[in-house]
Amino acid sequence: MTSPAETGTVALDRELRFGPHAYPFLVRSGGEALGELQDLLAGLDVAHYLLVADEGVPAAAVQAVAAA
């Protein structure tokens, strides 16, 4: 496993469970977080996805992910 010091990113992953259904809940912080999220979204084989962003997320970062 890679440490945050090596990647510059802190990962706080959880799994949300609703009965038999499970969904990843991914939280990142750090310099590589945006690139990691863009790579993750680009690799999904889906027609749509939902992106929830806190008010503290810079607009440029939200736009970059939405464009991925």
Order of alpha helices (4+ residues) and beta strands (2+ residues): alpha-beta-beta-beta-beta-alpha-alpha
